[in-house]
Amino acid sequence: MHMSSTDRGAGGPEAARGMSGTSDSLWTALLKVFERFSVKRVWLVASRTNKAFPRQAEFHMAVDAPEMTERQLESLDAAIGALAIFYPMKLVHVQALESVRLQQSIERNGMLLYENQTEGE
């Protein structure tokens, strides 16, 4: 199964990468991690999506992975944590959120970082 990023979403993955301050090598490493864990979509959410963010801003990645267990999410979190991201980051599993409104807000207002282009094939 081939998985890759797409340019859809609020500015697309390339815009999100520039706003999040990630280098090309870190961006590539993140995409490989998302592929390895069979993630469906990932959004950048919270204060890091603001161009005027301070370096101390918290970075949230909302992960859409319907089949992912809590243990797999912990492994994904550890794999992302090992990538030397230089600012605080929190991983949020969209399916674990109790609020449908919050899930919808993430999809509507988050910046899409990654999407599995082969989903549904």
N, C-alpha and C positions, 0 to 999 in steps of 0.2 A: 504494500500500500504506500503510495507516495503522498506525503503531506508537506504543505508549504504555507508561507504567508500569502496574504491577499491584500489588495489596495482598497478594499471596501471598508466602510465604517467612517467614523468621525475623523477624517483626515487620512485614514489608512495607516498601516504599520510603519511606513517610512516617516510619516509626520510624527507618529508616536515615538519612534526611536530618537528622532532629533530633539523632541521636547523632553524626553526622559534623560538625555545626556549619556546614552549608551554608546560605546565605541562599536566599530564594525565587528571586531572579534567577539565582544560580549554579546552583541545582537545575534551573531551566528551561533554562538554557544547556547543562547536561550532557545533559539528555534530548534536546535538539536535535542534539547531537553524536552521541549513540548512534544516533539515527534516521538521520542523514546517512550514517553508516558501516555501516548494516544490521547492527547488533549484535543477537544473539539474546537474551543475558542478561548482566547485570553484577552482581557481588557485591562488597560491602565486606568485606574480610577483614583479619586481623591486629589489632594493638593498638587501632586506631581504633574497633573495634566495642565496646570496653569503655567504659561510661559514665564511668568515673573516669580516662579517658585524659589524659596530660599533653599540652600543646601541641606538644611535640617528638616525639610518637608518629608512627610512619610509617603512612601510609594506603596500602593496596593496593586496586586495583580488578582483580578477576579477570574477564576478558572472554571470553565464550563466543561465538565467531564462526567457525563451521566453515569457511567459504569465504574467510576473510580471509588475505591474503598477509602476509609479513613487512613488505613496503613499506607496505601499507595500515595495518598495526598501527603502524608508525612515524608515519604521517600522523595516525592517531587519537591517539597519544600527544602529538604536537605540538599538535593541536587542543585537547585537554584541558589541556595545559600552558599554553596561551594564555588560559585562563579565570581567571587570577589566584587560584588556589587557594593559600591562605596557609600550608599545611603540607606537609611532604614527602609525595610520592605516587609510587607505582610501579605501572605497568600490567603485568599478567600475562595472557598469552594462554593460556587453558585448554587449547586443542588442542596447544600446544607443550610442555606439561608431560609428562615421560616417566613420571611416577608416576601410575598409575591411582588409587592410594590418596589421593594429594594432590588429584586432581580430585574424588574422592568427598567428601573432607573439606571442600573449598570449597563444594560443593553442600549438604552437610549442615550445616556450621557457619557459613558465610558469611551475611551479611545481604543479601538480594536488593534491589538498588537499582533494577533495570530489567528488564523482560521484554517482548519483542516479542509482543504479544497476537495477532497475525495469523499467527504461525509455524504452518506446516503447512496453511494454507488454500489 
